[in-house]
Amino acid sequence: MEKGFLDKMEDNAAVRTWYEMTQCKKVHPDAKKRVDVFALSIYGLVVFPKALGHVDEVVTDLFNRLDKRVTPVPTILAETFRSLNACQKAGEGRFIGCAQLLLTWFYSHFWKVDKVSYRVFSENYSPLKGIVATPRRDDISKEKWMPILQNLQEEDIEWRAPWLLPDEILYRCGDFDWVLLLEIWGAIGYAPLLIFRQYKSRQFVPATQGLANCEFSYKGDGYKKKVREMSNA
């Protein structure tokens, strides 16, 4: 079973269940393969969750391309924005994305920091490791989060995360007045100028006409043409 599973993984075929992956990780003689299976499990169940206990085929494809120095960051951003948009449009729903990274963003902006460690200026500094090492309240339930977010005041918000250092901003792509993000299940347009304040800059209302049309799923008629247009931008 282990060899058949790894063959599926290498052929980019669908990976079925968490149980299969744990069994493979336990018995496979190749230590690197065991680490790869564990890492793929994290990608499929935590970073890109789709169905409980299952890893989607397209996640396997993305994971296999990481060795070619393909960054997953745009894909993570795209999936986060698409899921948040879906919840906003419906007025309810479950966030389908990496909840841990979203919580990290919450902590980075909704809790004021009096002093910033000099370590944020180090090349080896990791914002995620820094946040994990920072003592936080772990008793904030969903019911408590709701009044916290509803009662936020401007002075409560840390507009620029302490670890975000000044750098160039990619704010448009080709003829589009925004950045195009292609993810593994769909695509979305992202306008960094809408959150210019997070870069400690003066906020203004940018051009967004047509932005909503850049969001679509990879299904139905016409989506391949849209993907080509976005890829060529």
N, C-alpha and C positions, 0 to 999 in steps of 0.2 A: 504493500500500500504506500510505503514511504517513497519508493522510487517513482511510482505512478503519480503521486502528488507533486513531486519535484519536477517531473516531466511536464505536468500541467502548468506549473509555475513558470518554467522556462519558456513554454510555448505561448505564454500570455493568455492561457485559457482561464475559465472562471475558477477561482478558489472557493471552495464550498463553505466549510464551517470552521469555527474556532477549534472545535474538537480535533478535526483532521490536522490542523496546524500544530497543536500542542503535542499530538502523538508523533508527528514527524520530527518535531524539535527534540523530543526525548530520545529517539532511537537512531537518528541518522548519524553515521560515523564521521561525517565531515563537520568539523567545528564551525567553519565559516558558514556552511549551509544552515546550521542551527541558529547562528546569530542572524542570518538573513531572514529566516522564517520568523524569528521573534520580532525583528525590526518591521517586517511586512505586517505582522499582526498589529503593531502599534499604529502604523499608517492606516490600516484598514478599519480598525475598531475605535481608534481615538481621534486621529487627525482627520480622516475622511469616512466617518460612519455613514452607513446607508441603511442596512438591514441588521437588526440586532443579532450578533453572533456570526455574521457572515462578512467576508471581505469581497468587495466587488472586483470584477475582472479588470476594469479600467484603472483601479488603484494598483493592481499588480503591474500593469503596463507602465504606469508612472514610476513605480518603485524600481523597475528594471532599468529605467533611463537615468536614475540618479548617479550611476557609475560614470555616465557620460557628462557629468557636471551640469545636469539639468536642475535648476533650482525649483523647489516646490512652492516658493513663496507666493508668486502670482496666483497659482491654483488655490492655495489656502485662502487668500484674500477674496478671490472670486466666489468661492463656495460660501464663505462667511457672509458676504454682501447679498448673495442670492437668497440665502436662507433667511436673513434678517428682513429682506424686502418681502419675501413670501409671508412672514409673520405679520409684518406691518399692513400689508394689503388685506389679509384675512382678519386682522384685529385679534388674532389668537394663533395658536399652533405651537408645535415643538420645534425648537431650533435644532436643525440638522447640520452640525458642523463641529469644529473642535471647541467644545465648551470651555476647556481649560485655557486656551489662548484668548477667548473672549473675556473670561474672568480676569486674566492678566491685564487686558486693555482697561477693564473697569477699574482695577486697583491702580493703574498708572494715571488715571485721569480724575477719579472721583475721591481721592484721598490726598490732601495737601501734604507736601513734604517740606519740612522746615530747613533741613540741611541735606545737600546732595553730596554723596561720597565722591572723593577725587577719583575713585576707581572707574567711574563711568567714562573717563577720558582715556582709559587704557585700551589698547588694541585687543586685548584678551578678555575684556569685560563682556559678560553675558547678561543681558537684562532679565532673561528667564531665570537664570541661577540666582541673580540678585533678589528677585521677587520671591522665589521659593525660600531663600534664607531669611527674608524679612518676616518677623512675627505678625500674623494677621488673625483677625477673628474668624473662627471657623463655624460659628453658630448662627450665621446669617441665612435664614431660610428664605424660600420664595416669597412668603408672606411679608417678611421684613424688607426684602429687596424692593418691593413695590413702593412703599412709602418713601424709602430712601431716594429712589429715582424721581418720584413725583414731586418731592419737596426740594430738589436740588436748586441752589441759588448760584448765581454767577461766581460769587466768591468761594463756593465750595469746589469749583472745577479747576483742576490743574490742566490748563489748555495744552501746554507742551509737556510731554512726559519727560521726567528728569534725565532719562537715558537717551533722549533723542537729540543728537548733536546736529548743528547746522550743516546742511549739505545741499547739493543741487536737487531740484524738484522736477521730476518728469510730469508735466501737467497736460500735455496733449500728444496725440499720435496721428501723424499724417494730416489728413484733412479734417480729422475729428477734434473737437474742442475738449476732449477728455482722453483718458487712457483706456484701452481695450484690454479686458482680462478674459482669457480663455481658460476655462477650468475643465474638469474631466466629465462633467455631466451637462454643461451649458456654458454660456458666456454672459458677460455683463459689462457695461460701461461704468467707469469710475472717474469722478471729477475731483482731483485733489484740491482744486481751487476752492471747493465748497468748505474745506476744513483748513483754510490757510491760517486760521487763528492758532491751530495746533503747532504751527511753525513760528509762533511769536511774531506774526506779520499782520498787517491790517486786513481785516476781513471785508470782502465785497461779494456781490452776487454775480457769479460768472454766467456765461452763456451755457444753457443746458437744453436748448431745444433739440429734440431728437435723441436725448440721452436714454429715455425709457425704451426706445426701439432697439437698443443694443442688448437688451436682456432677452435671452431665449434659451430653450433646452435643445439638446441634440436629438430631436425627433420630429416627425412630421415632414412636410414638404418645404423645401427652400432653405433649410438651415445650413446645408453644405455651402450654398452660395454665400450666405452671410459670413460663414467661417473664413472662406477664401478672401472676402473683402476685408475682414478684420486682420487677417494674417498678412495681407499685402500692404496694409496702411503704414 
